[in-house]
Amino acid sequence: MFGHGSWMMGGWGGTMGVAGWLMMALFWIGLILLIVWLVRSVVGTSQGAASSTARAILDQRYARGELTRKEYEHMKKDISS
């Protein structure tokens, strides 16, 4: 029914040939790498935002001049208690 070299049972020497198998392997490797990169980029941005503590944000605001020294000290005391 199925002759030698049929596409279902071809293996490395079938109709696809080595170049076809190599292209298919490269496609799947590329797809897997793309998925890994996307997951890492999404997880990386969410972890970066979560790592900012209230104290670090307060220090940055004070350094930029958004807060007076009195406001800074008051807020710092509120955070630490």
Backbone torsions as a table, in degrees:
resi	resn	phi	psi	omega
1	MET	NA	-57.1	176.7
2	PHE	-100.4	123.4	-178.9
3	GLY	-79.6	170.4	178.0
4	HIS	-62.2	132.7	179.1
5	GLY	88.1	15.7	177.4
6	SER	-65.4	155.2	-175.8
7	TRP	-66.8	-24.0	-179.0
8	MET	-78.4	-32.9	-174.3
9	MET	-119.7	18.7	-170.5
10	GLY	-66.9	-36.2	-176.4
11	GLY	64.4	-152.0	-177.8
12	TRP	-71.7	-26.2	-176.8
13	GLY	-100.1	10.3	-175.9
14	GLY	-76.9	-160.1	-175.8
15	THR	-63.3	-34.1	-177.1
16	MET	-67.4	-38.9	-178.7
17	GLY	76.2	173.3	-177.0
18	VAL	-66.1	-39.8	-179.0
19	ALA	-63.7	-39.0	178.3
20	GLY	-65.5	-43.2	178.4
21	TRP	-65.6	-38.2	178.9
22	LEU	-65.3	-42.7	178.4
23	MET	-64.6	-39.9	179.2
24	MET	-67.0	-39.7	178.0
25	ALA	-64.4	-42.4	178.4
26	LEU	-64.6	-37.5	177.1
27	PHE	-60.9	-48.9	-177.8
28	TRP	-67.5	-38.6	176.9
29	ILE	-63.1	-44.2	178.0
30	GLY	-61.9	-41.9	179.0
31	LEU	-64.0	-42.9	178.6
32	ILE	-64.1	-43.2	178.7
33	LEU	-63.7	-37.6	177.3
34	LEU	-63.6	-43.3	178.6
35	ILE	-63.8	-43.8	178.7
36	VAL	-61.5	-42.9	179.6
37	TRP	-63.2	-43.5	179.1
38	LEU	-62.5	-44.0	179.7
39	VAL	-63.3	-44.1	179.6
40	ARG	-63.7	-38.7	-179.0
41	SER	-69.3	-36.9	178.1
42	VAL	-70.2	-44.6	-179.6
43	VAL	-68.1	-38.0	-179.5
44	GLY	-62.9	-40.2	-179.3
45	THR	-71.6	-35.8	-179.8
46	SER	-71.8	-35.3	177.5
47	GLN	-71.1	-34.6	179.4
48	GLY	-65.0	-40.0	179.6
49	ALA	-70.8	-35.1	-177.9
50	ALA	-74.6	-21.4	-176.4
51	SER	-77.5	-13.6	177.9
52	SER	-74.4	118.0	179.3
53	THR	-87.8	164.8	178.5
54	ALA	-60.4	-38.6	-179.6
55	ARG	-66.1	-40.0	179.4
56	ALA	-65.4	-40.7	177.8
57	ILE	-64.4	-42.5	178.6
58	LEU	-61.8	-44.6	178.3
59	ASP	-60.6	-41.2	179.5
60	GLN	-65.3	-42.1	179.4
61	ARG	-63.7	-39.8	178.8
62	TYR	-66.9	-41.1	-179.6
63	ALA	-65.2	-33.1	178.5
64	ARG	-79.5	-7.9	178.8
65	GLY	86.9	15.1	179.9
66	GLU	-77.1	-19.4	-177.5
67	LEU	-124.7	146.9	171.9
68	THR	-80.2	168.2	179.2
69	ARG	-61.3	-40.5	-179.4
70	LYS	-63.0	-45.1	178.4
71	GLU	-63.4	-41.6	179.9
72	TYR	-60.5	-49.8	-179.1
73	GLU	-62.3	-41.8	179.6
74	HIS	-62.6	-46.7	-179.6
75	MET	-67.8	-36.5	178.4
76	LYS	-63.0	-39.7	178.4
77	LYS	-66.4	-40.4	177.9
78	ASP	-62.4	-40.7	-179.0
79	ILE	-67.0	-42.3	-175.6
80	SER	-74.1	-16.7	-179.3
81	SER	-94.2	NA	NA
